[in-house]
Amino acid sequence: MGEDDGDKLLPGEASSAHSGDADDARRWFETYDELCRLKQQILTDLESQKVRVPPEGDAEVKDDEAMLRDEYERLLERRNFWHAEFESRQGR
């Protein structure tokens, strides 16, 4: 996944993809790593709390969970992209 694949980028991320700077790549990797941790914590909390929702709310919880999992997967892909960029830029 590159920066031109139609993926939602964070402000300033696109210019860093063209900079070739290892520090830029490390910063974005760390940013996405932290976002992944946050999203994973939200999913963990949802898993433990969803039992409290009455059956009438099951569909809403499932929709939220699916959306959060999709977002987590997107963040993982961006983290992997920046990790690979960091690794390749270190040798330059």
MARSE-406904 format. One record per residue (C-alpha): residue number from 1; residue in one letter; x, y, z. Coordinates in steps of 0.25 Angstrom, whole numbers, padded with zeros to 4 digits. Layout:
<nodes>
@n=NUM | res=A | xx=X | yy=Y | zz=Z .
...
</nodes>
This chain:
<nodes>
@n=1 | res=M | xx=0000 | yy=0000 | zz=0000 .
@n=2 | res=G | xx=0006 | yy=0013 | zz=-0004 .
@n=3 | res=E | xx=0002 | yy=0027 | zz=-0001 .
@n=4 | res=D | xx=-0005 | yy=0029 | zz=-0015 .
@n=5 | res=D | xx=-0015 | yy=0017 | zz=-0013 .
@n=6 | res=G | xx=-0027 | yy=0025 | zz=-0009 .
@n=7 | res=D | xx=-0024 | yy=0023 | zz=0006 .
@n=8 | res=K | xx=-0028 | yy=0033 | zz=0016 .
@n=9 | res=L | xx=-0015 | yy=0040 | zz=0020 .
@n=10 | res=L | xx=-0013 | yy=0049 | zz=0032 .
@n=11 | res=P | xx=-0009 | yy=0063 | zz=0031 .
@n=12 | res=G | xx=0005 | yy=0065 | zz=0026 .
@n=13 | res=E | xx=0007 | yy=0050 | zz=0023 .
@n=14 | res=A | xx=0007 | yy=0051 | zz=0008 .
@n=15 | res=S | xx=0019 | yy=0061 | zz=0008 .
@n=16 | res=S | xx=0027 | yy=0052 | zz=0017 .
@n=17 | res=A | xx=0025 | yy=0040 | zz=0007 .
@n=18 | res=H | xx=0033 | yy=0048 | zz=-0003 .
@n=19 | res=S | xx=0043 | yy=0054 | zz=0006 .
@n=20 | res=G | xx=0052 | yy=0041 | zz=0007 .
@n=21 | res=D | xx=0056 | yy=0045 | zz=0021 .
@n=22 | res=A | xx=0057 | yy=0033 | zz=0031 .
@n=23 | res=D | xx=0053 | yy=0042 | zz=0043 .
@n=24 | res=D | xx=0040 | yy=0045 | zz=0036 .
@n=25 | res=A | xx=0037 | yy=0031 | zz=0033 .
@n=26 | res=R | xx=0040 | yy=0027 | zz=0048 .
@n=27 | res=R | xx=0031 | yy=0038 | zz=0053 .
@n=28 | res=W | xx=0019 | yy=0033 | zz=0044 .
@n=29 | res=F | xx=0022 | yy=0019 | zz=0048 .
@n=30 | res=E | xx=0021 | yy=0023 | zz=0063 .
@n=31 | res=T | xx=0009 | yy=0031 | zz=0060 .
@n=32 | res=Y | xx=0001 | yy=0019 | zz=0054 .
@n=33 | res=D | xx=0007 | yy=0010 | zz=0064 .
@n=34 | res=E | xx=0001 | yy=0018 | zz=0075 .
@n=35 | res=L | xx=-0013 | yy=0019 | zz=0067 .
@n=36 | res=C | xx=-0013 | yy=0004 | zz=0066 .
@n=37 | res=R | xx=-0011 | yy=0002 | zz=0081 .
@n=38 | res=L | xx=-0022 | yy=0012 | zz=0084 .
@n=39 | res=K | xx=-0032 | yy=0005 | zz=0074 .
@n=40 | res=Q | xx=-0028 | yy=-0008 | zz=0079 .
@n=41 | res=Q | xx=-0031 | yy=-0003 | zz=0093 .
@n=42 | res=I | xx=-0045 | yy=0002 | zz=0089 .
@n=43 | res=L | xx=-0048 | yy=-0011 | zz=0082 .
@n=44 | res=T | xx=-0044 | yy=-0019 | zz=0095 .
@n=45 | res=D | xx=-0053 | yy=-0009 | zz=0103 .
@n=46 | res=L | xx=-0064 | yy=-0011 | zz=0094 .
@n=47 | res=E | xx=-0063 | yy=-0027 | zz=0095 .
@n=48 | res=S | xx=-0064 | yy=-0026 | zz=0110 .
@n=49 | res=Q | xx=-0075 | yy=-0016 | zz=0110 .
@n=50 | res=K | xx=-0084 | yy=-0021 | zz=0099 .
@n=51 | res=V | xx=-0091 | yy=-0031 | zz=0108 .
@n=52 | res=R | xx=-0097 | yy=-0020 | zz=0115 .
@n=53 | res=V | xx=-0105 | yy=-0016 | zz=0103 .
@n=54 | res=P | xx=-0119 | yy=-0021 | zz=0102 .
@n=55 | res=P | xx=-0122 | yy=-0030 | zz=0091 .
@n=56 | res=E | xx=-0129 | yy=-0019 | zz=0083 .
@n=57 | res=G | xx=-0116 | yy=-0012 | zz=0082 .
@n=58 | res=D | xx=-0108 | yy=-0024 | zz=0076 .
@n=59 | res=A | xx=-0109 | yy=-0019 | zz=0062 .
@n=60 | res=E | xx=-0103 | yy=-0006 | zz=0066 .
@n=61 | res=V | xx=-0092 | yy=-0012 | zz=0074 .
@n=62 | res=K | xx=-0088 | yy=-0021 | zz=0062 .
@n=63 | res=D | xx=-0088 | yy=-0009 | zz=0053 .
@n=64 | res=D | xx=-0079 | yy=-0001 | zz=0062 .
@n=65 | res=E | xx=-0070 | yy=-0013 | zz=0064 .
@n=66 | res=A | xx=-0069 | yy=-0016 | zz=0049 .
@n=67 | res=M | xx=-0066 | yy=-0001 | zz=0046 .
@n=68 | res=L | xx=-0055 | yy=-0001 | zz=0057 .
@n=69 | res=R | xx=-0049 | yy=-0014 | zz=0052 .
@n=70 | res=D | xx=-0048 | yy=-0008 | zz=0038 .
@n=71 | res=E | xx=-0042 | yy=0005 | zz=0044 .
@n=72 | res=Y | xx=-0032 | yy=-0003 | zz=0052 .
@n=73 | res=E | xx=-0028 | yy=-0011 | zz=0039 .
@n=74 | res=R | xx=-0026 | yy=0002 | zz=0031 .
@n=75 | res=L | xx=-0017 | yy=0007 | zz=0042 .
@n=76 | res=L | xx=-0009 | yy=-0006 | zz=0043 .
@n=77 | res=E | xx=-0007 | yy=-0005 | zz=0028 .
@n=78 | res=R | xx=-0002 | yy=0010 | zz=0029 .
@n=79 | res=R | xx=0007 | yy=0006 | zz=0041 .
@n=80 | res=N | xx=0013 | yy=-0006 | zz=0032 .
@n=81 | res=F | xx=0015 | yy=0004 | zz=0021 .
@n=82 | res=W | xx=0023 | yy=0014 | zz=0029 .
@n=83 | res=H | xx=0031 | yy=0003 | zz=0036 .
@n=84 | res=A | xx=0035 | yy=-0002 | zz=0022 .
@n=85 | res=E | xx=0039 | yy=0012 | zz=0018 .
@n=86 | res=F | xx=0047 | yy=0014 | zz=0031 .
@n=87 | res=E | xx=0055 | yy=0001 | zz=0028 .
@n=88 | res=S | xx=0057 | yy=0005 | zz=0014 .
@n=89 | res=R | xx=0061 | yy=0019 | zz=0017 .
@n=90 | res=Q | xx=0071 | yy=0016 | zz=0028 .
@n=91 | res=G | xx=0081 | yy=0010 | zz=0017 .
@n=92 | res=R | xx=0081 | yy=0023 | zz=0009 .
</nodes>
